[in-house]
Amino acid sequence: MNDDLSKNDAPTYLQQKTAQAGWALMLGSMGFWALVLVVPFLPYSNGARVTAVGALLVLAEITFWVGALMAGPDAARRIKTWWRGSQDASRPSIVEPDAHAIHTGHDVHRRHDVQVRTKPS
């Protein structure tokens, strides 16, 4: 048995159930996204369909982010890892500014393991 962990390190029953509900909300938000693909084929006026698609998009985003907050930082980390891993290798990755560059005035960006440095203008 590991004596380094105290009883307070283990999630409580309520924390576990909240995290599970968060994951359920995040997965459930995909249903709203699926409905967005169906609405244009419904026999309603253009205005009604546009309104329905807009409402579904807002509802899907709110549902997802409320679920992410409930699921906690571990869920956000997993989703971020999954999203970055599923990106096509042929597409350029997101370039993040280096914190040191902000202080020194150099324009430095990190791209995976490579640094690209340009002179300030």
N, C-alpha and C positions, 0 to 999 in steps of 0.2 A: 504494500500500500504506500502511496506517495504522501509523506508527511508535510511536504511543502505547500500543499493546497489546504486552505482552511474551508470551513463550511460555507463561508460567504462567497467563495469563488464559484460555486455551482449555481446555475440559474434556478430560480424558484419556479414553482408550478405555474404561477401567474405569468412570469416572464416567458416561460416556454409556450404557454397558450397564446400570449400576445404575439410572439414571433411566428407561430404557426398561422395565426389569423392574418398577419402581415403578408406572409408568403401566399396565402390563399387570395388575398386582395390583389397582389401583384399578378398572380396567374389569372385571376378573374378579369383583370383589365384587358387581357388578350381577347376576351369575348366581345368587348366593346369595339376593339380594332377589327375583329372579324365582321361585325355588323356594319362597319363603315364600308366594307366591300359589297355588302348586300343592298344597302339603302338606295344607291343610284338606279337599281333595277325595279324598285317598287313603283306602283302606279299612282304616284302623287304628283302634285305640281312641282316645278323646279324649285320654287321658293321653299316649299316644305322639305324637300330632299336636302337642300343646302343647309337649312336650319337643323335638320336631324343629324347630318354629318358633323356639323360644327359642335352640336351638343354632345355627340358621342365622342368626339376627339377630346373635348374638355373633360368629360366624365372619365374617359380612359386614363388621361394623364393624372387627374386628381386621385383616382382610385389607385393607380400604380404608386404614386409618391407617398400617399398616406400609408399604403402597405409597406413601402420601403422604410418609412419612419418607424412603423410598428415592429418590423422584422429586425431592425437594428443595423449597426455598422457592418456586421458580418455579412448580412445579405447584400448590402451595397458593394462590398468588396468582392463577393462572389459574382455578382452581376457584371461588375466592371471587368473582372478577369475573363469571364465568359465572352463579353462583348469584344474585348481587345483580341482574344484568341480566335474569334470567329471572323475577324476582318480579313478580307482578301489580301494576300501578300503582295499583289501587284499594285494595290492602292497605296498611296503615300500615307504614312502614319501621322498622327497629330504631333505637331512640333511644339514642345513646351519650352518657355523661356527659362533660362538658368537664373537662379536667385542672385548669384554673384555678378551676373551681367547687369542687373538692374542697378547695383551699387557702383560698379566701375564705369558704366556708360558704354560698355561693349555690347554688341548685339550677338549674344551667344544662345544657340538653341541646341537642345539635346534631341537626337533622333536615334532611338534604341541605344546602341553602344557607341555611336559616333557623335562627336561634337563638331558643329560647323561654326566657325568664328569669322565675323566680318568686322571691318573697322567702322567706328561710329562716323556718321555723316555730319 
